[in-house]
Amino acid sequence: MKRDQLLEAMEDAHRFLTTARLAENRLKVDKYAVCGTKETATCKRASMDLTRSLARLRKP
């Protein structure tokens, strides 16, 4: 594990948490957003980026 990889994962985790909160708020307010919104799409993308960052941390 390298320091830059760790920092990247931390940034991606922060980005995911921020977008998850935005998506949660949008779903609370907009009862018609059952098919997804730009906030939920951004959250999914942040989740994928975080997954990749964490996988890079586990590689030797």
C-alpha distance matrix in Angstrom:
0.0 3.8 6.8 8.6 6.8 7.2 10.6 11.5 11.0 13.1 15.6 16.0 16.6 19.1 20.8 21.1 22.7 25.0 26.2 26.6 28.9 30.9 31.3 32.4 34.9 36.2 36.8 38.6 40.9 41.5 43.0 43.5 39.9 39.6 38.6 35.7 35.4 33.4 31.5 30.6 29.6 27.3 25.8 25.3 23.6 21.2 20.5 19.7 17.4 15.5 15.3 13.9 11.2 10.3 10.6 8.2 5.4 7.1 7.5 7.0
3.8 0.0 3.8 5.5 5.3 6.4 8.8 10.0 10.8 12.5 14.5 15.5 16.7 18.6 20.2 21.1 22.8 24.6 26.0 26.9 29.0 30.7 31.4 32.8 35.0 36.3 37.2 39.1 41.1 41.7 43.5 44.0 40.3 40.4 39.3 36.2 35.5 33.2 31.4 30.9 29.8 27.2 26.0 25.8 23.7 21.3 21.2 20.4 17.6 16.1 16.7 14.9 11.7 11.9 12.7 9.6 7.7 10.3 10.3 9.8
6.8 3.8 0.0 3.8 5.4 5.0 6.2 8.6 9.9 10.5 12.4 14.2 15.2 16.6 18.4 19.9 21.2 22.7 24.4 25.5 27.3 28.9 30.1 31.5 33.3 34.8 36.0 37.6 39.5 40.4 42.4 43.1 39.4 39.8 38.9 35.6 34.6 32.2 30.2 30.1 29.2 26.3 25.1 25.5 23.5 20.6 20.9 20.7 17.6 15.9 17.3 15.9 12.3 12.8 14.5 11.8 9.6 12.8 13.5 13.4
8.6 5.5 3.8 0.0 3.8 5.4 5.1 6.1 8.6 9.8 10.5 12.2 14.1 15.3 16.4 18.2 20.0 21.1 22.5 24.1 25.9 27.2 28.3 30.1 31.8 33.0 34.4 36.2 37.8 38.5 40.7 41.1 37.4 37.9 36.7 33.4 32.3 29.6 27.8 27.9 26.8 23.7 23.0 23.4 21.0 18.3 19.2 18.7 15.3 14.2 16.0 14.1 10.6 12.2 13.9 10.9 9.9 13.5 13.8 14.3
6.8 5.3 5.4 3.8 0.0 3.8 5.5 5.1 6.2 8.6 9.9 10.5 12.2 14.3 15.3 16.3 18.4 20.0 21.0 22.2 24.5 25.8 26.5 28.2 30.4 31.4 32.4 34.4 36.3 36.8 38.7 39.0 35.3 35.5 34.3 31.1 30.3 28.0 26.2 25.8 24.6 21.9 20.9 20.8 18.6 16.1 16.4 15.7 12.6 11.3 12.5 10.7 7.2 8.5 10.1 7.2 6.3 10.0 10.6 11.9
7.2 6.4 5.0 5.4 3.8 0.0 3.8 5.4 5.1 6.2 8.7 9.9 10.5 12.4 14.2 15.2 16.6 18.5 20.0 20.8 22.8 24.6 25.5 26.7 28.9 30.3 31.3 33.0 34.9 35.8 37.7 38.4 34.8 35.0 34.2 31.0 30.2 28.0 25.8 25.4 24.8 22.0 20.5 20.9 19.2 16.2 16.1 16.3 13.4 11.2 12.7 12.0 8.3 8.4 11.0 9.2 6.9 10.4 12.1 13.3
10.6 8.8 6.2 5.1 5.5 3.8 0.0 3.8 5.4 5.0 6.2 8.6 9.8 10.6 12.3 14.1 15.4 16.6 18.4 19.8 21.4 22.8 24.2 25.7 27.4 28.8 30.2 31.8 33.4 34.4 36.6 37.3 33.7 34.4 33.6 30.2 29.0 26.5 24.3 24.5 23.9 20.7 19.6 20.5 18.5 15.3 16.2 16.6 13.4 11.6 14.1 13.4 9.6 10.8 13.6 11.8 10.3 13.9 15.4 16.8
11.5 10.0 8.6 6.1 5.1 5.4 3.8 0.0 3.8 5.4 5.1 6.2 8.6 9.9 10.5 12.2 14.3 15.4 16.5 18.1 20.1 21.2 22.3 24.1 26.0 26.9 28.3 30.3 31.8 32.5 34.6 35.0 31.3 31.9 30.8 27.4 26.2 23.7 21.8 21.9 20.8 17.8 17.0 17.5 15.2 12.4 13.4 13.4 9.9 8.8 11.4 10.3 6.8 9.1 11.7 9.9 9.6 13.3 14.5 16.5
11.0 10.8 9.9 8.6 6.2 5.1 5.4 3.8 0.0 3.8 5.4 5.0 6.0 8.6 9.7 10.3 12.2 14.2 15.2 16.1 18.4 20.0 20.6 22.1 24.3 25.5 26.4 28.3 30.3 30.9 32.8 33.3 29.7 29.9 29.1 25.8 25.1 23.0 20.8 20.3 19.7 17.0 15.4 15.8 14.1 11.0 11.1 11.6 8.7 6.3 8.7 8.6 5.1 6.1 9.4 8.8 8.0 11.3 13.3 15.7
13.1 12.5 10.5 9.8 8.6 6.2 5.0 5.4 3.8 0.0 3.8 5.4 5.0 6.2 8.6 9.8 10.6 12.4 14.3 15.2 16.8 18.6 19.9 21.0 22.9 24.5 25.7 27.1 29.0 30.1 32.1 33.0 29.6 30.1 29.7 26.3 25.2 23.2 20.6 20.5 20.4 17.4 15.7 16.9 15.6 12.0 12.5 13.9 11.2 8.6 11.5 12.1 8.8 9.3 12.9 12.5 11.0 14.2 16.5 18.6
15.6 14.5 12.4 10.5 9.9 8.7 6.2 5.1 5.4 3.8 0.0 3.8 5.4 5.1 6.2 8.6 10.0 10.6 12.3 14.1 15.6 16.8 18.3 19.9 21.4 22.7 24.3 26.0 27.4 28.4 30.7 31.4 27.9 28.8 28.2 24.6 23.1 20.7 18.3 18.8 18.4 15.1 14.0 15.6 13.8 10.3 11.9 13.2 10.2 8.6 12.2 12.5 9.5 11.2 14.5 13.9 13.3 16.7 18.6 20.8
16.0 15.5 14.2 12.2 10.5 9.9 8.6 6.2 5.0 5.4 3.8 0.0 3.8 5.4 5.0 6.1 8.6 9.8 10.5 12.0 14.3 15.3 16.1 18.0 20.0 20.9 22.1 24.2 25.8 26.4 28.4 28.9 25.3 25.9 25.0 21.6 20.5 18.2 16.0 15.9 15.3 12.3 11.0 12.1 10.4 6.9 8.2 9.5 6.6 5.1 8.9 9.5 7.4 9.2 12.3 12.4 12.5 15.5 17.4 20.2
16.6 16.7 15.2 14.1 12.2 10.5 9.8 8.6 6.0 5.0 5.4 3.8 0.0 3.8 5.4 5.0 6.2 8.6 10.0 10.4 12.4 14.4 15.1 16.2 18.4 19.9 20.8 22.5 24.5 25.4 27.3 28.2 24.7 25.2 24.8 21.5 20.7 18.9 16.1 15.7 16.0 13.3 11.0 12.3 11.8 8.1 8.2 10.6 8.9 6.0 9.2 11.1 9.1 9.4 12.9 13.8 13.0 15.6 18.2 20.9
19.1 18.6 16.6 15.3 14.3 12.4 10.6 9.9 8.6 6.2 5.1 5.4 3.8 0.0 3.8 5.4 5.2 6.2 8.7 9.8 10.8 12.6 14.3 15.4 16.9 18.6 20.1 21.4 23.0 24.3 26.6 27.7 24.3 25.3 25.2 21.7 20.3 18.4 15.3 15.8 16.4 13.2 11.4 13.7 13.1 9.4 10.6 13.2 11.3 9.3 12.8 14.4 12.2 13.0 16.5 17.0 16.2 19.0 21.5 24.1
20.8 20.2 18.4 16.4 15.3 14.2 12.3 10.5 9.7 8.6 6.2 5.0 5.4 3.8 0.0 3.8 5.5 5.2 6.2 8.5 10.1 10.8 12.2 14.2 15.6 16.6 18.3 20.1 21.4 22.3 24.7 25.3 21.9 23.0 22.5 18.9 17.2 15.0 12.3 13.0 13.2 9.8 8.6 11.1 10.1 6.5 8.8 11.3 9.5 8.6 12.3 13.6 12.2 13.7 16.8 17.3 17.3 20.1 22.2 25.1
21.1 21.1 19.9 18.2 16.3 15.2 14.1 12.2 10.3 9.8 8.6 6.1 5.0 5.4 3.8 0.0 3.8 5.4 5.2 5.9 8.6 9.9 10.3 12.0 14.2 15.2 16.2 18.2 20.0 20.6 22.6 23.3 19.8 20.4 20.1 16.6 15.6 14.0 11.1 10.8 11.4 8.7 6.2 8.4 8.4 5.0 5.9 9.2 8.5 7.2 10.2 12.5 11.8 12.6 15.6 16.9 17.0 19.2 21.6 24.7
22.7 22.8 21.2 20.0 18.4 16.6 15.4 14.3 12.2 10.6 10.0 8.6 6.2 5.2 5.5 3.8 0.0 3.8 5.5 5.0 6.2 8.7 9.8 10.4 12.4 14.3 15.3 16.5 18.5 19.8 21.8 23.1 19.9 20.7 21.1 17.7 16.7 15.5 12.0 12.0 13.6 11.1 8.3 11.1 11.9 8.7 9.0 12.6 12.2 10.3 13.1 15.7 14.6 14.8 18.1 19.5 19.0 21.1 23.9 26.8
25.0 24.6 22.7 21.1 20.0 18.5 16.6 15.4 14.2 12.4 10.6 9.8 8.6 6.2 5.2 5.4 3.8 0.0 3.8 5.5 5.3 6.5 8.8 10.0 10.9 12.6 14.5 15.7 17.0 18.4 20.9 22.1 19.0 20.5 20.8 17.2 15.4 13.8 10.3 11.5 13.1 10.2 8.4 11.9 12.3 9.4 11.0 14.3 13.6 12.5 15.7 17.8 16.7 17.6 20.8 21.8 21.6 24.0 26.5 29.4
26.2 26.0 24.4 22.5 21.0 20.0 18.4 16.5 15.2 14.3 12.3 10.5 10.0 8.7 6.2 5.2 5.5 3.8 0.0 3.8 5.4 5.0 6.1 8.5 9.8 10.5 12.2 14.2 15.4 16.1 18.5 19.2 15.9 17.3 17.3 13.6 11.8 10.2 6.8 7.8 9.3 6.6 5.0 8.8 9.4 7.4 9.2 12.4 12.3 12.0 14.8 16.9 16.6 17.8 20.5 21.8 22.2 24.4 26.6 29.8
26.6 26.9 25.5 24.1 22.2 20.8 19.8 18.1 16.1 15.2 14.1 12.0 10.4 9.8 8.5 5.9 5.0 5.5 3.8 0.0 3.8 5.4 5.1 6.0 8.6 9.8 10.5 12.3 14.3 15.2 17.0 18.1 14.9 15.8 16.3 12.9 12.1 11.6 8.0 7.5 10.0 8.5 5.5 8.6 10.6 8.7 9.0 12.6 13.3 12.4 14.5 17.3 17.3 17.6 20.3 22.2 22.3 24.1 26.7 30.0
28.9 29.0 27.3 25.9 24.5 22.8 21.4 20.1 18.4 16.8 15.6 14.3 12.4 10.8 10.1 8.6 6.2 5.3 5.4 3.8 0.0 3.8 5.4 5.0 6.2 8.6 9.9 10.6 12.4 14.1 16.2 18.0 15.3 16.7 17.8 14.6 13.3 13.0 9.2 9.8 12.7 11.2 8.8 12.2 14.0 12.0 12.6 16.3 16.7 15.6 18.0 20.7 20.3 20.6 23.6 25.3 25.1 27.0 29.7 32.8
30.9 30.7 28.9 27.2 25.8 24.6 22.8 21.2 20.0 18.6 16.8 15.3 14.4 12.6 10.8 9.9 8.7 6.5 5.0 5.4 3.8 0.0 3.8 5.4 5.2 6.2 8.7 10.0 10.7 12.0 14.7 16.0 13.2 15.3 16.1 12.7 10.6 10.0 6.3 8.1 10.9 9.4 8.3 11.9 13.4 12.1 13.5 16.7 17.1 16.8 19.3 21.7 21.6 22.4 25.2 26.7 26.9 29.0 31.4 34.6
31.3 31.4 30.1 28.3 26.5 25.5 24.2 22.3 20.6 19.9 18.3 16.1 15.1 14.3 12.2 10.3 9.8 8.8 6.1 5.1 5.4 3.8 0.0 3.8 5.4 5.1 6.2 8.6 10.0 10.3 12.4 13.4 10.3 11.9 12.6 9.3 7.9 8.4 4.8 5.1 8.5 8.3 6.8 9.7 12.0 11.6 12.3 15.3 16.5 16.4 18.3 20.9 21.4 22.1 24.4 26.3 26.9 28.6 30.9 34.3
32.4 32.8 31.5 30.1 28.2 26.7 25.7 24.1 22.1 21.0 19.9 18.0 16.2 15.4 14.2 12.0 10.4 10.0 8.5 6.0 5.0 5.4 3.8 0.0 3.8 5.5 5.2 6.3 8.8 10.0 11.5 13.5 11.0 12.2 14.0 11.3 10.7 11.9 8.6 8.2 11.9 11.9 9.7 12.2 15.0 14.2 14.2 17.5 18.9 18.2 19.9 22.8 23.2 23.3 25.8 28.0 28.1 29.6 32.2 35.6
34.9 35.0 33.3 31.8 30.4 28.9 27.4 26.0 24.3 22.9 21.4 20.0 18.4 16.9 15.6 14.2 12.4 10.9 9.8 8.6 6.2 5.2 5.4 3.8 0.0 3.8 5.5 5.1 6.3 8.5 10.9 13.1 11.3 13.5 15.4 12.8 11.4 12.4 9.3 10.2 13.8 13.4 12.1 15.1 17.4 16.5 17.1 20.5 21.4 20.9 23.0 25.7 25.8 26.2 28.9 30.8 30.9 32.6 35.2 38.5
36.2 36.3 34.8 33.0 31.4 30.3 28.8 26.9 25.5 24.5 22.7 20.9 19.9 18.6 16.6 15.2 14.3 12.6 10.5 9.8 8.6 6.2 5.1 5.5 3.8 0.0 3.8 5.4 5.2 5.8 8.7 10.1 8.0 10.8 12.4 9.8 8.1 9.5 7.3 8.5 11.8 12.1 11.6 14.2 16.5 16.4 17.3 20.2 21.4 21.5 23.4 25.9 26.4 27.2 29.5 31.4 31.9 33.6 36.0 39.4
36.8 37.2 36.0 34.4 32.4 31.3 30.2 28.3 26.4 25.7 24.3 22.1 20.8 20.1 18.3 16.2 15.3 14.5 12.2 10.5 9.9 8.7 6.2 5.2 5.5 3.8 0.0 3.8 5.5 5.3 6.5 8.3 6.4 8.1 10.5 8.7 8.6 11.1 9.1 8.6 12.2 13.4 12.3 14.1 17.1 17.3 17.4 20.2 22.0 21.9 23.3 26.1 27.0 27.3 29.4 31.7 32.2 33.5 36.0 39.5
38.6 39.1 37.6 36.2 34.4 33.0 31.8 30.3 28.3 27.1 26.0 24.2 22.5 21.4 20.1 18.2 16.5 15.7 14.2 12.3 10.6 10.0 8.6 6.3 5.1 5.4 3.8 0.0 3.8 5.9 6.8 9.9 9.2 11.0 13.9 12.5 12.2 14.4 12.2 12.1 15.8 16.6 15.2 17.4 20.3 20.0 20.1 23.2 24.8 24.3 25.8 28.8 29.4 29.5 31.8 34.1 34.3 35.6 38.3 41.7
40.9 41.1 39.5 37.8 36.3 34.9 33.4 31.8 30.3 29.0 27.4 25.8 24.5 23.0 21.4 20.0 18.5 17.0 15.4 14.3 12.4 10.7 10.0 8.8 6.3 5.2 5.5 3.8 0.0 3.8 6.2 9.0 9.0 11.7 14.4 13.0 11.9 14.0 12.3 13.2 16.6 17.3 16.7 19.1 21.6 21.5 22.1 25.1 26.5 26.4 28.1 30.8 31.4 31.8 34.2 36.3 36.6 38.2 40.7 44.1
41.5 41.7 40.4 38.5 36.8 35.8 34.4 32.5 30.9 30.1 28.4 26.4 25.4 24.3 22.3 20.6 19.8 18.4 16.1 15.2 14.1 12.0 10.3 10.0 8.5 5.8 5.3 5.9 3.8 0.0 3.8 5.4 5.6 8.8 11.2 10.4 9.6 12.3 11.5 12.1 15.0 16.5 16.3 18.2 20.7 21.3 21.9 24.4 26.1 26.5 28.0 30.5 31.4 32.1 34.1 36.3 37.0 38.4 40.7 44.3
43.0 43.5 42.4 40.7 38.7 37.7 36.6 34.6 32.8 32.1 30.7 28.4 27.3 26.6 24.7 22.6 21.8 20.9 18.5 17.0 16.2 14.7 12.4 11.5 10.9 8.7 6.5 6.8 6.2 3.8 0.0 3.8 5.6 7.3 10.5 10.9 11.4 14.7 14.1 13.7 16.6 18.6 18.1 19.4 22.3 23.1 23.2 25.6 27.7 28.0 29.0 31.7 33.0 33.3 35.1 37.6 38.3 39.4 41.8 45.4
43.5 44.0 43.1 41.1 39.0 38.4 37.3 35.0 33.3 33.0 31.4 28.9 28.2 27.7 25.3 23.3 23.1 22.1 19.2 18.1 18.0 16.0 13.4 13.5 13.1 10.1 8.3 9.9 9.0 5.4 3.8 0.0 3.8 5.6 8.0 9.1 9.9 13.4 13.8 13.3 15.6 18.0 18.1 18.9 21.6 23.0 23.2 25.2 27.5 28.2 29.1 31.5 33.0 33.7 35.2 37.6 38.7 39.7 41.8 45.5
39.9 40.3 39.4 37.4 35.3 34.8 33.7 31.3 29.7 29.6 27.9 25.3 24.7 24.3 21.9 19.8 19.9 19.0 15.9 14.9 15.3 13.2 10.3 11.0 11.3 8.0 6.4 9.2 9.0 5.6 5.6 3.8 0.0 3.8 5.6 5.5 6.3 10.0 10.3 9.5 11.8 14.3 14.4 15.1 17.8 19.3 19.5 21.4 23.7 24.5 25.4 27.7 29.3 30.0 31.5 33.8 35.0 36.1 38.2 41.8
39.6 40.4 39.8 37.9 35.5 35.0 34.4 31.9 29.9 30.1 28.8 25.9 25.2 25.3 23.0 20.4 20.7 20.5 17.3 15.8 16.7 15.3 11.9 12.2 13.5 10.8 8.1 11.0 11.7 8.8 7.3 5.6 3.8 0.0 3.8 5.6 8.3 12.0 12.3 10.3 12.3 15.4 15.0 14.9 17.9 19.7 19.3 20.9 23.6 24.3 24.7 27.2 29.1 29.5 30.7 33.3 34.5 35.3 37.3 41.0
38.6 39.3 38.9 36.7 34.3 34.2 33.6 30.8 29.1 29.7 28.2 25.0 24.8 25.2 22.5 20.1 21.1 20.8 17.3 16.3 17.8 16.1 12.6 14.0 15.4 12.4 10.5 13.9 14.4 11.2 10.5 8.0 5.6 3.8 0.0 3.8 7.0 10.4 11.7 9.6 10.4 13.9 14.2 13.5 16.1 18.4 18.2 19.3 22.0 23.3 23.5 25.6 27.7 28.5 29.4 31.8 33.4 34.2 35.9 39.7
35.7 36.2 35.6 33.4 31.1 31.0 30.2 27.4 25.8 26.3 24.6 21.6 21.5 21.7 18.9 16.6 17.7 17.2 13.6 12.9 14.6 12.7 9.3 11.3 12.8 9.8 8.7 12.5 13.0 10.4 10.9 9.1 5.5 5.6 3.8 0.0 3.8 7.0 7.9 5.9 7.0 10.3 10.6 10.5 13.0 15.1 15.2 16.6 19.0 20.2 20.9 22.9 24.8 25.7 26.9 29.1 30.6 31.7 33.5 37.2
35.4 35.5 34.6 32.3 30.3 30.2 29.0 26.2 25.1 25.2 23.1 20.5 20.7 20.3 17.2 15.6 16.7 15.4 11.8 12.1 13.3 10.6 7.9 10.7 11.4 8.1 8.6 12.2 11.9 9.6 11.4 9.9 6.3 8.3 7.0 3.8 0.0 3.8 5.2 5.2 6.2 8.6 9.8 10.7 12.5 14.3 15.3 16.8 18.6 20.0 21.3 23.1 24.5 25.9 27.3 29.2 30.6 32.2 33.9 37.5
33.4 33.2 32.2 29.6 28.0 28.0 26.5 23.7 23.0 23.2 20.7 18.2 18.9 18.4 15.0 14.0 15.5 13.8 10.2 11.6 13.0 10.0 8.4 11.9 12.4 9.5 11.1 14.4 14.0 12.3 14.7 13.4 10.0 12.0 10.4 7.0 3.8 0.0 3.8 5.5 5.0 6.1 8.6 9.9 10.6 12.2 14.2 15.5 16.5 18.3 20.0 21.4 22.6 24.3 25.9 27.3 28.9 30.7 32.2 35.8
31.5 31.4 30.2 27.8 26.2 25.8 24.3 21.8 20.8 20.6 18.3 16.0 16.1 15.3 12.3 11.1 12.0 10.3 6.8 8.0 9.2 6.3 4.8 8.6 9.3 7.3 9.1 12.2 12.3 11.5 14.1 13.8 10.3 12.3 11.7 7.9 5.2 3.8 0.0 3.8 5.4 5.1 6.2 8.7 9.9 10.5 12.3 14.4 15.4 16.4 18.4 20.2 21.0 22.4 24.4 25.9 27.1 29.0 30.8 34.3
30.6 30.9 30.1 27.9 25.8 25.4 24.5 21.9 20.3 20.5 18.8 15.9 15.7 15.8 13.0 10.8 12.0 11.5 7.8 7.5 9.8 8.1 5.1 8.2 10.2 8.5 8.6 12.1 13.2 12.1 13.7 13.3 9.5 10.3 9.6 5.9 5.2 5.5 3.8 0.0 3.8 5.4 4.9 6.2 8.7 9.8 10.4 12.5 14.3 15.1 16.5 18.6 19.9 20.9 22.6 24.6 25.8 27.3 29.2 32.8
29.6 29.8 29.2 26.8 24.6 24.8 23.9 20.8 19.7 20.4 18.4 15.3 16.0 16.4 13.2 11.4 13.6 13.1 9.3 10.0 12.7 10.9 8.5 11.9 13.8 11.8 12.2 15.8 16.6 15.0 16.6 15.6 11.8 12.3 10.4 7.0 6.2 5.0 5.4 3.8 0.0 3.8 5.3 5.1 6.3 8.7 9.8 10.8 12.5 14.3 15.4 16.9 18.6 20.1 21.4 23.1 24.8 26.3 27.8 31.4
27.3 27.2 26.3 23.7 21.9 22.0 20.7 17.8 17.0 17.4 15.1 12.3 13.3 13.2 9.8 8.7 11.1 10.2 6.6 8.5 11.2 9.4 8.3 11.9 13.4 12.1 13.4 16.6 17.3 16.5 18.6 18.0 14.3 15.4 13.9 10.3 8.6 6.1 5.1 5.4 3.8 0.0 3.8 5.5 5.1 6.2 8.6 10.0 10.6 12.3 14.3 15.5 16.5 18.4 20.1 21.3 22.8 24.8 26.3 29.8
25.8 26.0 25.1 23.0 20.9 20.5 19.6 17.0 15.4 15.7 14.0 11.0 11.0 11.4 8.6 6.2 8.3 8.4 5.0 5.5 8.8 8.3 6.8 9.7 12.1 11.6 12.3 15.2 16.7 16.3 18.1 18.1 14.4 15.0 14.2 10.6 9.8 8.6 6.2 4.9 5.3 3.8 0.0 3.8 5.4 5.1 6.1 8.7 9.9 10.4 12.3 14.4 15.2 16.4 18.4 20.1 21.1 22.9 24.8 28.3
25.3 25.8 25.5 23.4 20.8 20.9 20.5 17.5 15.8 16.9 15.6 12.1 12.3 13.7 11.1 8.4 11.1 11.9 8.8 8.6 12.2 11.9 9.7 12.2 15.1 14.2 14.1 17.4 19.1 18.2 19.4 18.9 15.1 14.9 13.5 10.5 10.7 9.9 8.7 6.2 5.1 5.5 3.8 0.0 3.8 5.4 5.0 6.3 8.7 9.8 10.6 12.6 14.4 15.4 16.7 18.7 20.2 21.5 23.2 26.9
23.6 23.7 23.5 21.0 18.6 19.2 18.5 15.2 14.1 15.6 13.8 10.4 11.8 13.1 10.1 8.4 11.9 12.3 9.4 10.6 14.0 13.4 12.0 15.0 17.4 16.5 17.1 20.3 21.6 20.7 22.3 21.6 17.8 17.9 16.1 13.0 12.5 10.6 9.9 8.7 6.3 5.1 5.4 3.8 0.0 3.8 5.3 5.1 6.3 8.6 9.9 10.8 12.5 14.4 15.5 16.9 18.8 20.5 21.7 25.3
21.2 21.3 20.6 18.3 16.1 16.2 15.3 12.4 11.0 12.0 10.3 6.9 8.1 9.4 6.5 5.0 8.7 9.4 7.4 8.7 12.0 12.1 11.6 14.2 16.5 16.4 17.3 20.0 21.5 21.3 23.1 23.0 19.3 19.7 18.4 15.1 14.3 12.2 10.5 9.8 8.7 6.2 5.1 5.4 3.8 0.0 3.8 5.5 5.1 6.1 8.6 10.0 10.5 12.2 14.2 15.4 16.7 18.7 20.4 23.8
20.5 21.2 20.9 19.2 16.4 16.1 16.2 13.4 11.1 12.5 11.9 8.2 8.2 10.6 8.8 5.9 9.0 11.0 9.2 9.0 12.6 13.5 12.3 14.2 17.1 17.3 17.4 20.1 22.1 21.9 23.2 23.2 19.5 19.3 18.2 15.2 15.3 14.2 12.3 10.4 9.8 8.6 6.1 5.0 5.3 3.8 0.0 3.8 5.5 5.1 6.2 8.7 9.9 10.6 12.3 14.4 15.5 16.9 18.9 22.5
19.7 20.4 20.7 18.7 15.7 16.3 16.6 13.4 11.6 13.9 13.2 9.5 10.6 13.2 11.3 9.2 12.6 14.3 12.4 12.6 16.3 16.7 15.3 17.5 20.5 20.2 20.2 23.2 25.1 24.4 25.6 25.2 21.4 20.9 19.3 16.6 16.8 15.5 14.4 12.5 10.8 10.0 8.7 6.3 5.1 5.5 3.8 0.0 3.8 5.4 5.1 6.4 8.7 10.0 10.6 12.6 14.5 15.7 17.1 20.8
17.4 17.6 17.6 15.3 12.6 13.4 13.4 9.9 8.7 11.2 10.2 6.6 8.9 11.3 9.5 8.5 12.2 13.6 12.3 13.3 16.7 17.1 16.5 18.9 21.4 21.4 22.0 24.8 26.5 26.1 27.7 27.5 23.7 23.6 22.0 19.0 18.6 16.5 15.4 14.3 12.5 10.6 9.9 8.7 6.3 5.1 5.5 3.8 0.0 3.8 5.4 5.2 6.2 8.7 9.9 10.8 12.7 14.7 15.9 19.3
15.5 16.1 15.9 14.2 11.3 11.2 11.6 8.8 6.3 8.6 8.6 5.1 6.0 9.3 8.6 7.2 10.3 12.5 12.0 12.4 15.6 16.8 16.4 18.2 20.9 21.5 21.9 24.3 26.4 26.5 28.0 28.2 24.5 24.3 23.3 20.2 20.0 18.3 16.4 15.1 14.3 12.3 10.4 9.8 8.6 6.1 5.1 5.4 3.8 0.0 3.8 5.4 5.0 6.1 8.6 9.9 10.7 12.7 14.7 18.0
15.3 16.7 17.3 16.0 12.5 12.7 14.1 11.4 8.7 11.5 12.2 8.9 9.2 12.8 12.3 10.2 13.1 15.7 14.8 14.5 18.0 19.3 18.3 19.9 23.0 23.4 23.3 25.8 28.1 28.0 29.0 29.1 25.4 24.7 23.5 20.9 21.3 20.0 18.4 16.5 15.4 14.3 12.3 10.6 9.9 8.6 6.2 5.1 5.4 3.8 0.0 3.8 5.5 5.2 6.2 8.8 10.0 10.9 12.8 16.5
13.9 14.9 15.9 14.1 10.7 12.0 13.4 10.3 8.6 12.1 12.5 9.5 11.1 14.4 13.6 12.5 15.7 17.8 16.9 17.3 20.7 21.7 20.9 22.8 25.7 25.9 26.1 28.8 30.8 30.5 31.7 31.5 27.7 27.2 25.6 22.9 23.1 21.4 20.2 18.6 16.9 15.5 14.4 12.6 10.8 10.0 8.7 6.4 5.2 5.4 3.8 0.0 3.8 5.4 5.0 6.3 8.8 10.1 10.9 14.5
11.2 11.7 12.3 10.6 7.2 8.3 9.6 6.8 5.1 8.8 9.5 7.4 9.1 12.2 12.2 11.8 14.6 16.7 16.6 17.3 20.3 21.6 21.4 23.2 25.8 26.4 27.0 29.4 31.4 31.4 33.0 33.0 29.3 29.1 27.7 24.8 24.5 22.6 21.0 19.9 18.6 16.5 15.2 14.4 12.5 10.5 9.9 8.7 6.2 5.0 5.5 3.8 0.0 3.8 5.4 5.2 6.5 9.1 10.3 13.5
10.3 11.9 12.8 12.2 8.5 8.4 10.8 9.1 6.1 9.3 11.2 9.2 9.4 13.0 13.7 12.6 14.8 17.6 17.8 17.6 20.6 22.4 22.1 23.3 26.2 27.2 27.3 29.5 31.8 32.1 33.3 33.7 30.0 29.5 28.5 25.7 25.9 24.3 22.4 20.9 20.1 18.4 16.4 15.4 14.4 12.2 10.6 10.0 8.7 6.1 5.2 5.4 3.8 0.0 3.8 5.4 5.1 6.6 9.1 12.3
10.6 12.7 14.5 13.9 10.1 11.0 13.6 11.7 9.4 12.9 14.5 12.3 12.9 16.5 16.8 15.6 18.1 20.8 20.5 20.3 23.6 25.2 24.4 25.8 28.9 29.5 29.4 31.8 34.2 34.1 35.1 35.2 31.5 30.7 29.4 26.9 27.3 25.9 24.4 22.6 21.4 20.1 18.4 16.7 15.5 14.2 12.3 10.6 9.9 8.6 6.2 5.0 5.4 3.8 0.0 3.8 5.3 5.2 6.6 10.3
8.2 9.6 11.8 10.9 7.2 9.2 11.8 9.9 8.8 12.5 13.9 12.4 13.8 17.0 17.3 16.9 19.5 21.8 21.8 22.2 25.3 26.7 26.3 28.0 30.8 31.4 31.7 34.1 36.3 36.3 37.6 37.6 33.8 33.3 31.8 29.1 29.2 27.3 25.9 24.6 23.1 21.3 20.1 18.7 16.9 15.4 14.4 12.6 10.8 9.9 8.8 6.3 5.2 5.4 3.8 0.0 3.8 5.4 5.3 8.5
5.4 7.7 9.6 9.9 6.3 6.9 10.3 9.6 8.0 11.0 13.3 12.5 13.0 16.2 17.3 17.0 19.0 21.6 22.2 22.3 25.1 26.9 26.9 28.1 30.9 31.9 32.2 34.3 36.6 37.0 38.3 38.7 35.0 34.5 33.4 30.6 30.6 28.9 27.1 25.8 24.8 22.8 21.1 20.2 18.8 16.7 15.5 14.5 12.7 10.7 10.0 8.8 6.5 5.1 5.3 3.8 0.0 3.8 5.6 7.9
7.1 10.3 12.8 13.5 10.0 10.4 13.9 13.3 11.3 14.2 16.7 15.5 15.6 19.0 20.1 19.2 21.1 24.0 24.4 24.1 27.0 29.0 28.6 29.6 32.6 33.6 33.5 35.6 38.2 38.4 39.4 39.7 36.1 35.3 34.2 31.7 32.2 30.7 29.0 27.3 26.3 24.8 22.9 21.5 20.5 18.7 16.9 15.7 14.7 12.7 10.9 10.1 9.1 6.6 5.2 5.4 3.8 0.0 3.8 6.4
7.5 10.3 13.5 13.8 10.6 12.1 15.4 14.5 13.3 16.5 18.6 17.4 18.2 21.5 22.2 21.6 23.9 26.5 26.6 26.7 29.7 31.4 30.9 32.2 35.2 36.0 36.0 38.3 40.7 40.7 41.8 41.8 38.2 37.3 35.9 33.5 33.9 32.2 30.8 29.2 27.8 26.3 24.8 23.2 21.7 20.4 18.9 17.1 15.9 14.7 12.8 10.9 10.3 9.1 6.6 5.3 5.6 3.8 0.0 3.8
7.0 9.8 13.4 14.3 11.9 13.3 16.8 16.5 15.7 18.6 20.8 20.2 20.9 24.1 25.1 24.7 26.8 29.4 29.8 30.0 32.8 34.6 34.3 35.6 38.5 39.4 39.5 41.7 44.1 44.3 45.4 45.5 41.8 41.0 39.7 37.2 37.5 35.8 34.3 32.8 31.4 29.8 28.3 26.9 25.3 23.8 22.5 20.8 19.3 18.0 16.5 14.5 13.5 12.3 10.3 8.5 7.9 6.4 3.8 0.0
